[in-house]
Amino acid sequence: MTSKLQFTVARAGMRLDKYIAEECPELSRSHIQKLVNEGYITVNDAGVKRSFRLNIGDKVSVTIPPSAPTFPLPEEIPLNIVYEDSDLLVVDKPAGLIVHPAPGHPSHTLVNAILTHCPHLPGVGGSARPGIVHRLDKNTSGLMVVAKNDAAQQSLSAQIKARSVVKRYLVLVLGHLSPDRGIIEAPIGRDPGNRKRMAVVTTGREARTHYRVVNYIDNYSLLEVTLETGRTHQIRVHLAAIGYPVVGDEVYGSRSLFLKRQFVHAHHLGFRLPRTGEHVEFSSKLPADLEQALKHISSPL
């Protein structure tokens, strides 16, 4: 429930954030800063900075919005379910869909969609990421497996840790990658110059990427990439590090004139079913935007 507080300033010269801290001791400094930044705290009905110096008679208004729910909520978002049994789902995630809620993205995620299909899922593997055992970047499409109970979560997580889950991707890079198959082995960690990016750094975690060239098309290479480890942005970081950036990757490469996202598609996924131990494998066709990108470079104007 939203609550609203109003104050009339009796002393001049005090910073807004300090004034709110004194009048509302239940609010932390970080919470006050967030409310100011998002426009929930105003002076004389106008948004100001937290360093604003107050004058006698100023009218300070503080609106406290309701807290975000602890558990993600179900949302009616279309799901492409490739396989389902009593233990798990295999879904084909579209590009543009975030896997689970995170700061700045509290809703409209794959988890919200799955909760509509599996209402009992909350609590499996954690409150914010129920059922999630591995992830794909927002703008990467393709296959993911989602656990529907704790036993399946533990089994799939153990398989990932043992590196027995098969994850293969189709990736388009700029340039003719040579040799036509190989292994990129380089540790990955936070980029010391930009904490929002990953990079090959000596202090990073072990990372191994296997690749083979499927086809050379014009000045591009279509690769099948197999991950031995699963570091954040691993494919994009490794390929950029050896001089063959992923097409459409604005973070580690450059913007593409014919593609609105990075050309990375998780097209093959294999693992053991938790209940029977049977090894199963699933495949996903290239989505329309990536097929169109290949046609574009195959028939340049």
C-alpha positions as CSV (number, residue, x, y, z in Angstrom):
1,M,0.0,0.0,0.0
2,T,1.3,3.5,-0.9
3,S,1.8,5.9,1.9
4,K,2.3,9.7,1.7
5,L,3.9,12.0,4.2
6,Q,4.1,15.8,4.1
7,F,6.3,18.2,6.1
8,T,6.7,22.0,6.4
9,V,10.3,23.0,6.9
10,A,11.0,25.1,10.0
11,R,14.8,25.5,9.6
12,A,16.7,26.9,6.6
13,G,19.9,25.5,5.1
14,M,19.5,21.7,5.7
15,R,20.1,19.3,2.9
16,L,17.0,17.4,1.7
17,D,18.4,13.9,2.4
18,K,19.4,14.8,5.9
19,Y,16.1,16.4,6.6
20,I,14.2,13.3,5.5
21,A,16.5,11.1,7.5
22,E,15.6,13.1,10.7
23,E,11.9,13.2,9.9
24,C,11.7,9.6,8.7
25,P,14.2,7.5,10.7
26,E,12.7,4.3,9.4
27,L,14.1,5.1,5.9
28,S,17.7,4.2,5.2
29,R,19.9,6.7,3.4
30,S,20.0,4.4,0.3
31,H,16.2,4.2,0.3
32,I,15.9,8.0,0.6
33,Q,18.3,8.4,-2.3
34,K,16.3,5.9,-4.4
35,L,13.0,7.8,-3.6
36,V,14.6,11.1,-4.6
37,N,16.0,9.7,-7.8
38,E,12.7,8.2,-8.8
39,G,10.7,11.4,-8.0
40,Y,8.9,10.1,-4.9
41,I,10.3,13.0,-2.8
42,T,9.5,16.5,-3.9
43,V,9.9,20.1,-2.6
44,N,7.0,22.4,-3.3
45,D,5.7,19.8,-5.7
46,A,8.9,19.8,-7.8
47,G,11.6,17.2,-8.1
48,V,15.0,18.1,-6.7
49,K,18.4,16.6,-5.9
50,R,19.0,15.0,-2.5
51,S,21.7,17.8,-1.9
52,F,19.0,20.5,-2.3
53,R,19.2,23.1,0.5
54,L,15.8,23.7,2.1
55,N,14.3,27.0,3.0
56,I,11.8,27.9,5.8
57,G,8.3,27.2,4.7
58,D,9.2,24.7,2.0
59,K,6.6,21.9,1.6
60,V,8.3,18.5,1.5
61,S,6.3,15.5,0.2
62,V,7.4,11.9,0.6
63,T,5.6,9.1,-1.2
64,I,6.5,5.6,-0.2
65,P,5.4,3.1,-2.9
66,P,4.5,-0.5,-1.9
67,S,7.4,-2.9,-1.7
68,A,8.0,-5.3,-4.6
69,P,6.7,-8.8,-4.0
70,T,9.2,-11.3,-2.6
71,F,8.2,-13.9,-5.1
72,P,7.8,-13.2,-8.8
73,L,4.2,-13.1,-9.9
74,P,2.7,-15.2,-12.8
75,E,2.2,-13.3,-16.1
76,E,0.5,-14.3,-19.3
77,I,3.5,-14.4,-21.6
78,P,3.6,-17.0,-24.5
79,L,5.9,-20.0,-23.9
80,N,7.4,-22.2,-26.6
81,I,7.6,-25.5,-24.7
82,V,9.8,-28.1,-26.5
83,Y,9.5,-30.9,-23.9
84,E,7.8,-31.4,-20.5
85,D,7.4,-34.1,-17.9
86,S,6.7,-34.1,-14.2
87,D,10.3,-33.0,-13.4
88,L,11.2,-30.3,-15.9
89,L,10.5,-28.1,-18.9
90,V,12.6,-27.5,-21.9
91,V,11.7,-24.1,-23.4
92,D,12.8,-22.2,-26.5
93,K,13.4,-18.7,-25.2
94,P,12.9,-15.8,-27.6
95,A,15.4,-13.0,-27.9
96,G,14.5,-9.9,-25.8
97,L,13.1,-11.9,-22.8
98,I,15.1,-11.7,-19.6
99,V,15.3,-15.1,-17.7
100,H,14.5,-14.0,-14.2
101,P,13.7,-10.8,-12.2
102,A,16.6,-8.6,-11.3
103,P,17.0,-5.0,-10.1
104,G,15.5,-2.8,-12.8
105,H,13.6,-5.7,-14.3
106,P,11.1,-6.9,-11.6
107,S,8.6,-8.5,-14.1
108,H,8.0,-9.7,-17.6
109,T,10.6,-12.4,-17.5
110,L,10.8,-16.1,-18.4
111,V,10.2,-16.9,-14.8
112,N,7.0,-14.9,-14.7
113,A,5.8,-16.8,-17.8
114,I,6.7,-20.2,-16.3
115,L,4.8,-19.4,-13.1
116,T,1.6,-19.2,-15.1
117,H,2.3,-22.6,-16.6
118,C,3.6,-24.1,-13.3
119,P,1.8,-22.4,-10.3
120,H,3.6,-24.6,-7.8
121,L,7.1,-23.6,-8.9
122,P,7.8,-20.9,-6.2
123,G,10.4,-22.2,-3.7
124,V,12.1,-24.5,-6.2
125,G,15.7,-23.5,-6.1
126,G,15.2,-20.0,-4.6
127,S,12.5,-17.4,-4.3
128,A,13.7,-15.0,-7.1
129,R,14.8,-17.6,-9.6
130,P,12.4,-20.6,-9.1
131,G,13.4,-23.6,-11.3
132,I,16.3,-21.8,-13.0
133,V,19.5,-23.9,-13.3
134,H,21.2,-22.0,-16.1
135,R,20.7,-18.8,-18.0
136,L,20.8,-17.2,-21.4
137,D,21.5,-13.5,-22.1
138,K,18.5,-11.3,-22.7
139,N,19.2,-11.0,-26.4
140,T,20.3,-14.6,-26.9
141,S,17.6,-17.0,-28.1
142,G,17.3,-20.8,-27.7
143,L,16.9,-23.8,-25.4
144,M,16.8,-23.8,-21.7
145,V,15.9,-26.5,-19.1
146,V,13.8,-25.5,-16.1
147,A,13.4,-27.7,-13.0
148,K,9.8,-28.2,-11.6
149,N,10.8,-29.7,-8.2
150,D,13.8,-29.7,-5.8
151,A,15.0,-33.2,-6.8
152,A,15.2,-32.2,-10.5
153,Q,16.9,-28.9,-9.5
154,Q,19.6,-30.7,-7.6
155,S,20.1,-33.3,-10.4
156,L,20.4,-30.7,-13.2
157,S,22.6,-28.4,-11.2
158,A,24.9,-31.4,-10.4
159,Q,25.1,-32.2,-14.1
160,I,26.0,-28.7,-15.0
161,K,28.7,-28.6,-12.3
162,A,30.1,-31.9,-13.7
163,R,30.1,-30.4,-17.2
164,S,28.0,-33.2,-18.5
165,V,25.2,-31.0,-19.9
166,V,25.7,-30.5,-23.7
167,K,25.1,-26.8,-24.7
168,R,25.8,-25.9,-28.3
169,Y,25.2,-22.5,-30.0
170,L,25.1,-21.2,-33.5
171,V,27.1,-17.9,-33.7
172,L,27.9,-15.6,-36.5
173,V,31.2,-13.6,-36.2
174,L,32.9,-11.0,-38.4
175,G,35.9,-12.3,-40.4
176,H,37.1,-15.8,-41.5
177,L,38.0,-17.6,-38.3
178,S,41.1,-19.7,-38.7
179,P,41.9,-22.4,-37.8
180,D,38.4,-23.7,-38.6
181,R,38.1,-25.5,-35.2
182,G,39.7,-25.0,-31.9
183,I,39.4,-24.2,-28.2
184,I,39.5,-20.8,-26.6
185,E,40.8,-21.0,-23.1
186,A,41.1,-17.8,-21.1
187,P,39.8,-16.7,-17.7
188,I,36.8,-14.4,-17.5
189,G,36.0,-11.8,-14.9
190,R,34.7,-8.3,-14.5
191,D,36.3,-5.7,-16.7
192,P,38.3,-3.5,-14.3
193,G,37.6,-0.5,-16.6
194,N,33.9,-1.1,-16.8
195,R,32.1,-3.1,-14.1
196,K,29.1,-3.7,-16.4
197,R,31.2,-5.7,-18.8
198,M,33.1,-8.9,-18.6
199,A,36.6,-9.4,-20.0
200,V,39.5,-11.8,-20.2
201,V,41.5,-11.1,-17.1
202,T,44.2,-13.0,-15.2
203,T,42.1,-12.9,-12.0
204,G,39.0,-14.3,-13.7
205,R,37.4,-17.7,-13.5
206,E,38.5,-20.6,-15.7
207,A,36.6,-20.6,-19.1
208,R,36.8,-22.9,-22.1
209,T,34.9,-22.5,-25.4
210,H,35.1,-25.0,-28.2
211,Y,34.2,-23.9,-31.7
212,R,34.1,-25.2,-35.3
213,V,33.3,-23.3,-38.5
214,V,30.1,-24.5,-40.1
215,N,30.4,-22.2,-43.1
216,Y,32.2,-19.1,-44.4
217,I,29.8,-16.6,-45.8
218,D,31.2,-13.5,-47.5
219,N,33.4,-11.9,-44.8
220,Y,31.7,-13.8,-41.9
221,S,32.0,-17.2,-40.2
222,L,29.0,-19.2,-39.0
223,L,30.2,-21.2,-36.0
224,E,28.9,-24.0,-33.8
225,V,30.1,-23.2,-30.3
226,T,30.1,-25.7,-27.4
227,L,30.6,-24.4,-23.9
228,E,32.6,-26.4,-21.4
229,T,32.1,-23.8,-18.7
230,G,29.3,-21.3,-18.4
231,R,30.7,-17.8,-17.5
232,T,28.7,-14.7,-18.0
233,H,28.9,-13.5,-21.7
234,Q,31.5,-16.3,-22.3
235,I,30.9,-16.8,-26.0
236,R,30.9,-13.1,-26.8
237,V,33.9,-12.2,-24.6
238,H,36.0,-15.1,-25.9
239,L,35.3,-14.5,-29.6
240,A,35.9,-10.7,-29.2
241,A,39.1,-11.4,-27.4
242,I,40.6,-13.4,-30.3
243,G,39.5,-10.7,-32.8
244,Y,36.3,-12.2,-34.2
245,P,33.4,-10.3,-32.6
246,V,29.9,-11.6,-32.7
247,V,27.7,-9.9,-35.3
248,G,25.2,-7.5,-33.7
249,D,27.0,-7.5,-30.3
250,E,27.0,-3.8,-29.3
251,V,28.8,-4.5,-26.0
252,Y,31.8,-6.5,-27.2
253,G,31.6,-5.9,-30.9
254,S,29.7,-3.3,-32.9
255,R,26.2,-2.5,-34.0
256,S,25.0,-4.4,-37.1
257,L,23.2,-2.7,-40.0
258,F,21.1,-5.8,-40.7
259,L,20.5,-7.3,-37.2
260,K,19.1,-5.8,-34.1
261,R,20.7,-8.2,-31.6
262,Q,23.7,-10.4,-31.2
263,F,23.7,-13.5,-33.5
264,V,23.8,-16.2,-30.7
265,H,21.3,-19.0,-30.7
266,A,21.3,-21.9,-28.2
267,H,20.3,-24.5,-30.8
268,H,21.2,-27.8,-29.0
269,L,20.8,-29.0,-25.4
270,G,21.4,-32.4,-24.0
271,F,21.3,-33.8,-20.4
272,R,20.1,-36.8,-18.3
273,L,16.5,-37.0,-17.2
274,P,16.6,-36.7,-13.3
275,R,14.1,-39.5,-12.7
276,T,15.4,-42.2,-15.1
277,G,19.0,-41.2,-16.0
278,E,18.1,-41.4,-19.7
279,H,20.2,-39.0,-21.9
280,V,18.0,-36.8,-24.0
281,E,18.8,-34.1,-26.6
282,F,16.8,-31.3,-28.1
283,S,17.3,-29.0,-31.0
284,S,16.0,-25.6,-32.0
285,K,15.8,-24.0,-35.5
286,L,17.3,-20.5,-36.1
287,P,14.6,-17.9,-35.4
288,A,13.4,-15.7,-38.3
289,D,15.6,-12.7,-37.6
290,L,18.8,-14.8,-37.6
291,E,17.8,-16.7,-40.8
292,Q,17.1,-13.3,-42.4
293,A,20.6,-12.1,-41.4
294,L,22.2,-15.1,-43.1
295,K,20.2,-14.5,-46.3
296,H,21.3,-10.9,-46.2
297,I,25.0,-11.7,-46.1
298,S,24.6,-14.5,-48.6
299,S,23.1,-12.1,-51.1
300,P,24.7,-8.7,-50.4
301,L,23.5,-5.8,-52.5
